[in-house]
């Protein structure tokens, strides 16, 4: 069962109308008062380290690093080698404290709670020198009863323990058997034992990020007092009842009731846009009380559903839920509700062994296209809603419909999911476990259970969230023995895996949210992994579930190296950010590819070499006597290489969605690794730290286009597939042009008759032996020419123009140095964001 107090009292009753009127009449006519009174403790606090040698003012929400930076006591933590220089901050123990007055009369209040929405991470909480609670989970909300300790003038303190030392202590205490990995790869320059602390896993370092194990109060903290009851959580999830052809809305309200006897009341739910209005009689039982309501949407109205980006509108409806409780207490919730269904289809496929793995939204199969999301900064107080909107809008602008919130980061802030709802970005939501094995002692499991309940209740009302996933790559880690577990010990770790992700997390998901699928891991074989006891022998099997694929040694222009899988939820290649981004955190002595800075910033073993080796397959590597020009050219070339590699791979996945070749195919998802950066460094991202687009992101606008011709060669035959995410068929013409590198005029051109490009399909449109094509365009060789192709439907619709290289670009003949002139025009735009006016240089 899900943890939570149980009562013998029936918590949802239809009361006789007369009794209800008598209960409500206890309040004076017209009298209505809030059920609780509260205020925030956010703002200015005092911060000092444990020995008192450093003391300063700090902002809450915030962290120690940010406070030190704001007071000029440290440089930008991202500057040069400061991730190492400032490791002392994370190793010290810090104290947050604040004096505050209660701004209301609390003498007759039955209960006063101190609520932390997020504490990072291990702290003892004291109020007026009395310990009222302890925290050890960054992802949990903590509520402490302070009724007996509260005064008119109060002092609150949080005594933090270094996350690094706490993790080491927990690991040492787990003496029965090791829980690997103990430490990250040395190239990551990170801290050890992060799997023993419920904290952002990448804060101890990752292969694209620095080690900044922060301490602080990273979300709001507030005081709440109440006489009767307090609404702790409020959730709603829509379901469509096909047999009745109607939408229902399941509403759940979680109360803490301090009354000594049951309380009667009434709930009114109103959705004016759907002409839906219902009234419920309720009874709240003492203690923890959950009120379930089932709202039947008016069948005489048309419900406009929420659709992913590119497939329709993101229609939402304003909903008001009002609770009137005995004694004249009043609670009102104003929110927006969206209606959509989601299904994960795992079914047999003709011509292939295994099972499908794809999503239906509102009954329509959707090809999932997008990327993976990591934390946008090591210091979450720097991640504003404006920054989130910038990054998420960039995903939409690149024709993405899905982001995977990766399990080594954080459950994102509320604004993130609100924006995704608004923009139509679907979210694959991992729980926060990644690339490690984890302990399953009772204290750890209890903490995880509370975390999972809290996060599901916080997020499940968002239509953008379409799936829960237990972890990132931990099934694969066990199955492929990443950590060199002796065979004799395998069952111990398999037991721990099932305990955590199946018997606890999965159990809670099934109890808390019946509207979304759950997979235990990514990658996983889905139903096949379940059949094999939750740990598949081959978790990357292309016939089941999702796969992660990385291959830096093979030629990325060769589409045959890529897996013809059901769903590819990670794949990618590294590149460097642009010089303008690096320049802000480096000095002149750092500006070479093999400088100490460049080697320090690369956290993926041999990553810098791998990028140049991959580029060298098809491009001439930069040669310049000016070291700065050489450095800039190299950075640029890594972005060119990355963009072309991921273009080739993504196009392979998109054209594989409707075909089975040698028993493989029916690919219905492509999420490249990764969308965004946490700092200024080489990584797999398409957006640099701060949001600047890499070349890959511009390419993504095309290769994720809803209508796209894709060209490739197979056995010296040139093929073009038409890929459509559109909902209707189109009659279109395909135009194929061949150009010499030395001219903008085509050597030859061919236009087909009208072809039918089928809705939501990928299908062959054109093929021609390369010998015939080159012969037809008599002045062409593979080295001197390039092919372009485009789909058009008169002036109504057209695809991006795509291209196919006939040779490596380093062998191309006729290329000339580009002569490009840029004109800067300053225009004023009425802001899309917040209504302010902004200046844009074009």
C-alpha positions in Angstrom: 0.0 0.0 0.0 1.0 3.6 -0.5 2.2 5.1 2.8 -0.3 7.4 4.6 -2.4 7.3 7.7 -5.6 5.3 7.4 -8.8 6.0 9.3 -11.8 3.9 10.0 -14.1 6.8 9.1 -15.7 6.8 5.6 -14.1 10.0 4.1 -16.6 10.6 1.3 -20.4 10.6 2.0 -23.5 11.9 0.5 -25.1 13.7 3.5 -28.8 14.3 3.7 -29.5 17.8 2.6 -31.1 18.9 5.8 -28.1 17.8 7.9 -25.8 19.7 5.5 -27.8 22.9 5.8 -27.7 22.6 9.6 -23.9 22.2 9.5 -23.3 25.1 7.2 -25.7 27.3 9.2 -23.3 27.1 12.1 -21.5 30.0 10.5 -23.0 33.4 10.5 -25.0 34.3 7.3 -22.6 35.3 4.6 -19.6 34.5 6.7 -16.7 32.7 4.9 -13.1 32.4 6.2 -10.0 30.7 4.9 -9.3 27.3 6.3 -5.7 28.2 6.9 -3.4 31.2 7.3 0.2 31.2 6.1 3.2 33.2 5.1 6.5 32.5 3.4 9.9 32.7 5.0 11.5 33.2 1.6 13.8 36.2 1.3 16.8 37.2 3.5 18.5 34.7 5.8 21.8 34.6 7.6 24.3 32.0 6.3 27.6 30.9 7.9 29.8 27.9 7.8 30.0 25.7 10.9 33.2 27.3 12.4 31.9 30.8 11.8 34.8 31.9 9.6 32.4 32.9 6.8 29.1 34.7 7.5 26.9 36.6 5.1 23.3 37.3 4.1 21.7 34.7 1.7 18.6 34.6 -0.3 16.1 31.8 0.0 15.3 30.0 -2.2 19.0 29.7 -3.0 22.2 27.8 -2.2 25.6 28.5 -0.6 27.5 29.0 -3.9 25.0 31.6 -5.1 25.2 33.5 -1.8 29.0 33.6 -1.9 28.9 34.7 -5.5 26.3 37.5 -4.9 28.6 38.9 -2.2 31.7 38.8 -4.3 33.4 36.2 -2.1 33.9 33.9 -5.0 34.2 34.3 -8.7 31.7 32.7 -11.2 31.9 29.0 -10.2 32.0 28.2 -13.9 35.0 30.3 -14.6 38.0 28.2 -15.7 38.9 25.6 -13.0 36.7 26.9 -10.3 34.8 23.7 -10.0 37.9 22.3 -8.4 39.0 25.5 -6.7 35.6 25.8 -4.9 35.2 22.1 -3.8 35.8 23.3 -0.2 32.3 24.9 -0.3 30.6 21.5 -0.7 32.9 19.9 1.8 32.0 22.4 4.6 28.9 22.3 6.8 26.7 25.4 6.5 24.0 26.9 8.7 21.0 28.9 7.5 19.2 31.0 10.2 16.5 33.6 10.4 14.5 35.5 13.0 10.9 36.1 12.2 7.6 37.2 13.8 4.3 35.6 13.4 2.0 38.2 11.7 -1.2 36.8 13.2 -2.7 35.7 16.5 -1.7 32.0 16.8 -2.6 31.6 20.5 -5.9 29.8 19.7 -4.7 28.0 16.6 -4.9 24.2 16.8 -2.0 23.4 14.5 1.0 25.3 13.0 3.2 23.6 10.4 6.6 24.5 9.0 6.7 23.4 5.4 9.8 23.1 3.2 9.0 22.5 -0.5 12.7 21.6 -1.0 15.8 21.3 1.1 19.2 20.4 -0.5 19.7 18.0 1.2 20.8 16.8 4.6 19.8 19.1 7.5 18.6 19.3 11.1 15.8 21.9 11.5 15.7 23.8 14.8 13.0 26.2 15.9 13.8 28.2 19.0 16.7 25.8 19.7 14.4 22.8 19.6 14.9 20.2 16.9 11.6 19.9 15.0 12.8 17.6 12.1 15.5 16.4 9.8 15.8 16.2 6.0 17.7 13.9 3.8 15.9 14.0 0.4 16.2 16.9 -2.0 13.1 15.7 -3.9 10.7 15.5 -0.9 8.4 18.1 0.7 8.9 18.2 4.5 6.1 19.2 6.9 7.0 19.6 10.6 4.5 20.2 13.3 5.7 23.3 15.3 2.6 24.0 17.2 4.3 23.6 20.6 7.4 25.5 19.7 6.1 28.6 17.9 6.4 32.0 19.6 5.6 35.5 18.6 9.3 36.1 17.9 11.2 33.0 16.6 14.6 31.8 15.4 14.8 29.1 12.8 18.1 27.3 12.0 19.0 24.6 9.5 22.2 22.8 10.3 23.4 21.4 7.0 25.8 18.5 6.6 28.0 18.2 3.5 26.3 16.0 1.0 29.7 14.6 0.1 30.5 13.5 3.7 27.0 12.2 4.3 27.1 10.0 1.2 30.5 8.7 2.3 29.1 7.9 5.7 26.1 6.1 4.3 28.2 4.0 2.0 30.6 3.1 4.8 27.6 2.1 7.0 26.4 -0.3 4.3 29.0 -2.9 5.2 27.2 -6.0 4.1 28.0 -5.6 0.4 29.2 -2.8 -1.9 26.7 -0.7 -3.9 28.6 0.3 -7.1 29.8 2.5 -8.6 31.8 3.9 -5.7 33.2 6.9 -7.7 32.8 8.5 -11.1 35.5 8.1 -13.8 38.5 10.3 -12.9 38.0 12.3 -16.0 34.8 13.7 -14.5 36.6 15.1 -11.5 33.7 14.3 -9.3 32.7 13.1 -5.8 31.9 9.6 -4.7 28.9 7.6 -3.4 26.2 9.8 -4.9 23.9 6.7 -5.1 23.7 6.9 -1.2 22.0 10.3 -1.1 18.6 11.4 -2.5 20.0 14.4 -4.3 20.5 15.5 -7.9 22.8 12.7 -9.1 24.7 14.8 -11.6 25.6 17.3 -8.9 28.5 15.0 -8.0 29.6 15.3 -11.7 28.7 13.6 -15.0 30.3 13.1 -18.3 28.9 16.5 -19.5 28.8 18.4 -16.2 30.8 19.7 -13.2 30.8 18.6 -9.6 28.9 21.2 -7.5 27.2 19.3 -4.6 25.2 22.3 -3.4 23.7 23.0 0.0 20.7 25.2 0.6 17.0 25.8 0.8 16.3 25.4 -2.8 12.5 25.9 -2.8 10.0 27.9 -0.8 9.6 27.5 3.0 6.5 28.7 4.7 4.5 28.7 8.0 0.9 27.5 7.8 -1.6 27.5 10.7 -5.2 26.2 10.8 -8.0 25.4 13.2 -9.9 22.8 11.3 -8.2 21.5 8.2 -5.6 22.2 5.5 -5.6 21.1 1.9 -2.2 19.4 1.4 -2.5 18.2 -2.2 -5.0 18.6 -5.0 -4.9 16.5 -8.1 -7.0 15.8 -11.2 -6.7 13.3 -14.0 -9.1 13.0 -17.0 -10.3 9.7 -18.5 -12.4 9.0 -21.5 -15.1 6.3 -21.1 -15.5 5.0 -24.7 -18.5 3.0 -23.9 -20.4 6.0 -22.6 -18.6 8.4 -25.0 -17.9 10.8 -22.2 -15.0 12.4 -20.3 -14.7 12.0 -16.6 -12.4 13.9 -14.3 -11.1 12.2 -11.2 -10.3 14.8 -8.5 -8.5 13.9 -5.4 -8.1 16.4 -2.4 -5.8 15.4 0.4 -6.6 17.1 3.8 -5.0 17.3 7.2 -8.0 17.5 9.6 -7.3 18.6 13.2 -10.9 18.7 14.3 -11.7 16.0 16.9 -14.8 15.0 15.0 -15.8 14.5 11.4 -16.6 17.7 9.5 -19.4 18.0 6.9 -19.1 20.2 3.9 -19.8 20.8 0.3 -17.6 20.9 -2.8 -18.6 22.7 -6.0 -16.7 22.0 -9.2 -17.3 24.3 -12.2 -15.9 24.2 -15.7 -17.8 27.0 -17.5 -16.2 26.3 -20.9 -17.8 22.8 -20.9 -21.1 23.9 -19.2 -20.2 21.5 -16.4 -21.2 22.2 -12.8 -21.5 19.7 -10.0 -22.0 19.8 -6.3 -20.8 17.1 -3.9 -21.5 16.6 -0.2 -18.5 15.5 1.7 -17.3 14.5 5.2 -13.7 15.1 6.4 -12.4 12.6 8.9 -9.9 13.5 11.6 -6.3 13.0 10.6 -5.2 12.5 7.0 -8.3 12.5 4.8 -8.5 12.0 1.0 -11.7 13.2 -0.8 -12.2 11.5 -4.2 -14.6 13.2 -6.6 -15.7 11.9 -10.0 -16.8 14.7 -12.4 -18.9 13.7 -15.4 -18.3 16.3 -18.2 -21.5 17.5 -19.8 -22.1 15.2 -22.8 -23.9 17.9 -24.7 -20.6 19.9 -25.1 -17.7 19.1 -27.3 -14.4 18.6 -25.4 -11.4 19.9 -27.3 -8.5 17.7 -26.5 -4.9 18.6 -25.7 -2.5 17.6 -28.5 1.2 17.4 -28.8 3.1 20.1 -30.7 2.5 19.6 -34.4 -0.7 17.6 -34.0 -3.3 20.1 -32.8 -4.1 22.7 -30.2 -3.3 22.6 -26.5 -6.8 23.5 -25.4 -7.4 23.8 -21.7 -10.4 24.8 -19.6 -10.6 27.0 -16.5 -11.8 25.0 -13.5 -12.9 26.3 -10.1 -13.2 23.9 -7.2 -14.6 25.4 -4.0 -14.7 23.6 -0.6 -17.1 24.9 2.0 -16.5 23.2 5.3 -18.5 23.2 8.5 -17.8 26.3 10.5 -17.8 28.6 7.5 -14.3 27.6 6.2 -13.7 28.2 2.6 -11.0 26.8 0.2 -11.0 27.7 -3.5 -8.7 26.2 -6.2 -8.5 27.9 -9.6 -6.7 25.8 -12.2 -6.6 24.8 -15.8 -7.6 21.3 -16.8 -6.7 19.5 -20.1 -8.2 16.5 -21.6 -6.1 13.8 -23.4 -5.5 10.1 -23.3 -2.2 8.2 -23.5 -1.5 4.6 -24.3 1.7 2.7 -24.7 1.2 0.0 -27.3 3.2 -3.2 -27.0 1.7 -5.6 -29.5 2.8 -8.2 -32.1 4.0 -6.9 -35.4 3.5 -8.7 -38.7 6.8 -9.9 -40.1 8.8 -9.4 -36.9 9.4 -11.2 -33.6 8.9 -9.2 -30.5 6.5 -6.4 -29.7 5.8 -2.8 -30.8 6.6 0.1 -28.5 4.8 3.3 -29.4 2.4 5.9 -27.9 -1.1 6.8 -28.9 -2.4 10.2 -27.9 -6.1 10.6 -28.1 -6.2 7.3 -30.0 -3.7 8.5 -32.6 -0.3 6.8 -33.0 2.4 9.6 -32.6 6.0 9.4 -33.8 7.9 10.7 -30.8 10.6 13.2 -31.8 12.7 15.3 -29.6 15.5 15.2 -27.1 16.6 14.6 -23.5 16.5 17.3 -20.8 19.1 17.8 -18.1 19.2 20.5 -15.4 19.7 23.9 -16.9 22.2 25.0 -14.3 24.1 23.5 -11.4 22.5 26.2 -9.2 18.8 26.0 -9.5 18.1 29.5 -8.2 19.6 30.7 -11.5 17.0 28.8 -13.5 14.2 31.3 -14.1 10.9 30.8 -15.8 12.1 33.0 -18.6 15.1 30.7 -19.1 12.9 27.7 -19.1 10.6 29.2 -21.6 13.5 30.2 -23.9 14.9 26.6 -23.9 11.5 24.9 -24.2 10.4 27.3 -27.0 13.6 26.4 -28.8 12.5 22.7 -28.6 9.1 23.6 -30.1 10.8 25.8 -32.8 12.8 22.7 -33.8 9.6 20.8 -34.4 10.0 18.6 -31.3 7.0 17.1 -29.5 8.7 15.3 -26.6 11.4 15.8 -24.0 12.7 13.1 -21.7 13.4 14.5 -18.2 16.4 12.3 -17.5 16.8 10.4 -14.2 20.2 11.8 -13.1 18.9 15.4 -12.6 15.9 16.8 -10.8 12.1 16.7 -11.0 11.7 20.0 -12.7 10.1 23.1 -11.2 6.3 23.7 -11.7 6.9 26.3 -14.3 8.7 23.8 -16.5 5.6 21.5 -16.7 3.2 24.5 -17.0 5.1 25.7 -20.1 5.2 22.2 -21.6 1.5 21.9 -21.1 1.1 25.3 -22.9 3.5 24.4 -25.8 2.4 20.8 -26.4 5.7 19.2 -25.3 5.2 15.7 -24.0 7.3 14.6 -21.1 8.9 11.2 -20.6 9.4 11.5 -16.8 12.2 9.4 -15.2 12.4 9.0 -11.5 15.7 10.3 -10.2 17.9 7.2 -10.4 20.7 6.9 -13.0 23.6 4.7 -14.0 24.1 3.1 -10.6 22.9 0.5 -8.2 21.1 1.7 -5.1 20.7 0.6 -1.5 17.3 -0.8 -0.3 17.6 -0.5 3.5 14.3 0.5 5.1 15.3 4.1 5.7 16.3 4.6 2.1 13.2 2.9 0.7 10.9 4.9 3.0 12.5 8.1 1.8 12.1 7.1 -1.8 8.4 6.1 -1.2 7.7 9.6 0.2 9.5 11.2 -2.7 7.6 9.2 -5.3 4.2 9.9 -3.7 4.9 13.6 -3.5 6.2 13.9 -7.1 3.4 11.9 -8.6 0.8 14.0 -6.8 2.7 17.2 -7.9 2.9 16.2 -11.6 0.1 13.9 -12.6 -2.4 16.7 -13.4 -0.1 17.8 -16.2 -1.2 16.5 -19.7 2.4 16.9 -20.8 3.6 14.0 -18.7 2.8 10.8 -20.7 4.9 8.1 -19.0 6.7 7.3 -15.7 10.1 5.5 -15.9 11.8 4.0 -12.9 15.4 4.9 -13.7 18.0 5.6 -16.3 20.0 2.6 -17.6 20.1 0.6 -14.4 18.5 -2.5 -15.9 21.2 -2.4 -18.6 23.9 -1.8 -15.9 22.9 -5.0 -14.2 22.2 -7.1 -17.3 25.5 -6.1 -19.0 27.4 -6.0 -15.7 28.8 -2.5 -16.0 30.2 -2.7 -12.4 31.8 -6.1 -12.5 29.5 -7.8 -10.1 30.6 -11.4 -9.4 28.1 -13.9 -10.7 27.6 -15.2 -7.2 26.3 -11.8 -6.1 24.0 -11.1 -9.0 20.9 -12.2 -7.3 21.5 -9.8 -4.4 21.5 -6.8 -6.8 18.7 -8.2 -8.8 16.6 -8.4 -5.6 17.5 -4.8 -4.7 16.5 -3.7 -8.2 13.1 -5.4 -8.1 12.6 -4.1 -4.5 13.1 -0.5 -5.5 11.7 -0.1 -9.0 8.9 -2.8 -8.9 7.8 -3.5 -5.4 8.0 0.1 -4.3 8.0 2.7 -7.1 5.8 0.7 -9.5 3.4 -0.2 -6.7 3.0 3.5 -5.8 2.6 4.6 -9.5 -0.2 2.0 -10.0 -1.9 3.2 -6.8 -1.5 6.9 -7.4 -2.0 7.2 -11.2 -4.0 4.8 -13.4 -3.8 7.1 -16.4 -0.2 6.7 -17.6 2.1 3.8 -18.4 5.1 2.9 -16.3 8.3 1.2 -17.4 10.9 0.2 -14.8 13.9 1.5 -16.7 15.1 3.1 -19.9 16.3 1.3 -21.9 14.0 -1.6 -21.3 12.4 -4.4 -23.2 9.1 -3.4 -21.7 6.8 -6.4 -21.5 9.6 -8.7 -22.3 11.7 -7.4 -19.4 8.7 -8.1 -17.1 8.4 -11.6 -18.5 12.2 -12.2 -17.7 11.8 -11.0 -14.1 12.3 -7.3 -14.8 15.9 -7.7 -15.8 16.2 -8.7 -19.5 19.2 -10.6 -20.8 19.4 -8.2 -23.7 18.0 -4.8 -22.6 19.0 -3.2 -25.9 17.1 -5.8 -28.0 15.8 -4.0 -31.0 12.6 -6.1 -31.1 11.3 -4.7 -27.8 11.0 -1.5 -25.9 13.4 1.4 -26.2 17.2 1.4 -26.7 20.1 3.8 -26.1 22.7 3.8 -28.8 26.2 5.4 -29.0 28.9 4.5 -31.4 31.8 7.0 -31.7 34.2 4.8 -33.6 32.0 4.0 -36.7 31.4 6.4 -39.6 28.3 8.3 -38.6 27.4 8.9 -42.3 26.9 5.1 -42.7 23.3 4.6 -41.7 23.8 0.8 -41.5 25.5 1.2 -38.1 22.3 2.4 -36.4 19.8 0.1 -34.7 16.5 -0.4 -36.5 14.8 -0.4 -33.1 11.3 0.1 -31.9 12.1 3.3 -30.1 15.4 5.1 -29.6 15.3 7.2 -26.4 19.0 8.2 -26.4 21.6 8.7 -29.2 24.1 11.4 -30.0 27.5 12.8 -30.6 29.5 15.5 -28.9 30.4 19.0 -30.0 32.0 22.0 -28.5 30.0 25.2 -27.7 30.8 28.3 -29.7 33.7 30.5 -28.9 31.4 33.3 -27.7 30.0 31.0 -25.0 33.4 29.7 -23.9 35.0 33.1 -23.9 32.9 34.1 -20.9 34.5 31.4 -18.6 38.0 31.3 -19.9 41.2 33.3 -20.6 43.4 33.8 -23.6 45.8 31.0 -22.5 42.9 28.5 -22.6 42.0 29.1 -26.3 43.5 26.0 -27.9 42.0 22.6 -28.4 44.7 20.9 -26.3 45.0 23.5 -23.5 44.7 22.5 -19.9 41.3 24.2 -19.9 40.0 22.3 -22.9 41.1 19.0 -21.4 39.7 19.9 -18.0 36.3 20.8 -19.5 36.0 17.5 -21.3 34.4 15.0 -18.9 34.0 12.2 -21.4 37.0 10.0 -21.8 38.8 10.6 -25.1 35.9 12.9 -26.1 38.1 15.5 -27.8 39.9 12.9 -29.8 36.7 11.2 -30.8 35.2 14.4 -32.2 38.2 15.1 -34.4 38.4 11.5 -35.5 34.8 11.5 -36.5 35.2 14.9 -38.3 38.3 13.6 -40.1 36.2 10.9 -41.8 34.6 13.5 -44.1 36.1 17.0 -43.4 39.5 18.6 -43.7 40.7 19.4 -40.2 41.5 23.0 -39.5 45.1 24.2 -40.3 46.0 27.8 -39.4 49.1 29.5 -38.2 47.0 31.7 -35.9 46.2 29.6 -32.8 43.0 31.5 -32.0 41.6 31.1 -35.5 42.6 27.4 -35.4 40.7 27.0 -32.1 37.6 28.8 -33.4 37.6 26.7 -36.6 37.9 23.5 -34.6 35.0 24.4 -32.4 33.0 25.1 -35.4 33.9 21.9 -37.2 32.8 19.8 -34.2 29.4 21.4 -34.5 29.3 20.6 -38.2 30.3 17.0 -37.6 27.7 16.6 -34.8 24.9 18.1 -36.8 25.5 15.9 -39.8 25.9 12.8 -37.7 22.6 13.3 -35.8 20.8 14.3 -39.0 21.8 11.0 -40.6 20.9 9.0 -37.6 17.5 10.7 -37.0 16.5 10.5 -40.6 17.2 6.7 -40.5 14.9 6.3 -37.5 12.1 8.5 -39.1 12.1 6.5 -42.3 12.0 3.2 -40.4 8.7 3.8 -38.8 6.5 1.8 -41.2 8.9 -0.9 -42.5 10.2 -4.2 -41.2 13.6 -5.2 -42.7 15.1 -8.5 -41.6 12.6 -8.6 -38.8 13.5 -5.2 -37.5 11.9 -1.7 -37.7 8.7 0.0 -36.9 10.7 2.7 -35.1 8.3 5.1 -33.4 10.5 7.4 -31.4 13.8 9.4 -31.7 15.0 11.4 -28.7 18.6 12.5 -29.2 20.9 13.1 -26.3 20.8 16.0 -25.3 18.8 19.2 -25.6 20.5 21.6 -23.2 23.7 22.3 -21.3 24.4 22.7 -17.6 27.6 24.7 -18.1 29.9 25.9 -20.9 31.7 22.7 -22.0 31.8 20.0 -24.7 28.7 17.9 -24.6 26.0 16.2 -26.7 23.7 19.2 -26.6 22.0 21.2 -29.4 21.5 24.2 -27.1 24.5 25.8 -25.5 24.5 27.0 -21.9 22.1 30.0 -21.8 20.2 28.9 -24.9 22.3 29.7 -28.0 21.5 27.3 -30.8 24.3 25.0 -32.0 24.3 24.0 -35.6 22.6 20.8 -34.6 19.5 22.7 -33.4 19.2 24.4 -36.8 19.5 21.0 -38.5 16.8 19.6 -36.1 14.3 22.2 -37.4 14.6 20.4 -40.7 15.1 16.7 -39.8 12.1 16.9 -37.3 10.0 18.8 -39.9 6.4 17.4 -40.0 7.0 16.8 -43.8 10.4 15.6 -44.9 11.9 13.8 -47.9 14.9 11.6 -46.8 17.5 10.5 -49.2 20.0 7.6 -48.8 22.0 5.1 -50.8 21.7 1.3 -50.6 23.7 -0.9 -52.9 24.5 2.0 -55.2 20.9 2.9 -55.6 19.7 6.4 -54.5 16.4 6.2 -52.6 14.0 9.0 -51.3 11.4 8.3 -48.7 8.6 10.7 -47.9 7.9 11.1 -44.1 4.8 12.8 -42.9 3.5 13.5 -39.4 0.5 15.2 -40.9 -3.0 13.9 -40.2 -4.2 13.8 -43.9 -2.8 12.5 -47.2 -1.3 15.0 -49.6 -0.7 14.8 -53.3 2.7 16.2 -53.8 5.5 16.5 -56.4 9.0 15.5 -55.7 11.7 17.6 -57.3 15.3 16.2 -57.4 18.1 18.5 -58.5 21.8 17.9 -58.9 24.2 20.7 -58.5 27.9 21.1 -59.1 29.7 22.4 -56.0 31.0 25.3 -58.1 27.5 26.6 -59.1 24.2 27.5 -57.7 22.5 26.5 -60.9 21.4 22.8 -61.2 23.2 20.6 -63.7 19.9 18.7 -64.1 16.5 18.4 -62.5 13.7 15.9 -62.4 10.2 16.4 -61.2 7.8 13.5 -60.5 4.1 13.3 -61.3 1.9 13.9 -58.3 2.6 11.3 -55.5 0.5 10.6 -52.5 2.3 11.2 -49.3 0.4 9.3 -46.7 -0.6 10.7 -43.4 1.5 9.6 -40.4 3.7 7.3 -42.5 7.2 6.9 -44.0 7.2 5.4 -47.5 9.5 5.1 -50.5 8.8 7.7 -53.2 11.7 7.5 -55.6 14.8 5.5 -56.5 17.4 5.7 -59.2 20.7 3.8 -59.6 23.6 6.1 -59.0 25.3 5.2 -62.2 22.2 6.3 -64.2 21.8 9.5 -62.1 25.4 10.6 -62.7 25.1 9.6 -66.4 21.9 11.6 -66.7 23.7 14.7 -65.2 26.6 14.4 -67.6 28.9 16.9 -66.0 28.8 15.2 -62.6 31.1 12.9 -60.6 30.6 11.9 -57.0 33.2 14.4 -56.0 31.9 17.4 -58.0 28.2 17.2 -57.4 25.5 17.1 -54.7 21.8 16.2 -54.7 19.0 18.3 -53.3 15.3 17.3 -53.2 12.0 18.8 -52.0 8.3 17.9 -51.7 5.8 20.5 -52.8 2.0 20.7 -53.2 1.6 23.9 -55.3 1.7 26.9 -53.0 -0.2 25.1 -50.3 2.5 23.1 -48.6 6.2 22.3 -49.0 8.9 20.4 -47.1 12.3 21.7 -46.3 14.8 21.1 -49.1 17.0 18.2 -48.1 20.3 17.1 -49.6 22.5 14.0 -50.1 26.3 14.1 -50.3 27.8 11.9 -53.0 31.3 11.9 -51.4 33.1 13.1 -48.3 33.2 16.8 -48.3 37.0 16.7 -47.9 37.0 15.1 -51.4 34.6 17.6 -52.9 35.8 19.3 -56.1 34.8 22.8 -57.0 34.0 24.2 -53.6 34.8 27.9 -53.3 35.3 30.1 -50.3 32.0 31.6 -49.4 31.6 35.4 -49.7 28.9 36.2 -47.2 27.8 39.7 -46.2 25.7 40.1 -43.1 23.4 43.2 -42.7 22.3 44.0 -39.2 18.8 45.4 -38.9 17.4 46.4 -35.5 13.7 45.7 -35.2 11.4 46.0 -32.2 9.3 43.0 -31.3 6.3 43.0 -29.1 7.4 40.3 -26.7 5.9 36.9 -26.9 7.1 36.6 -23.3 5.5 38.9 -20.7 4.4 41.7 -23.1 7.6 43.7 -22.8 9.3 45.2 -25.8 12.6 43.7 -26.9 15.3 44.5 -29.4 16.3 41.9 -31.9 19.2 42.1 -34.3 18.6 40.3 -37.6 
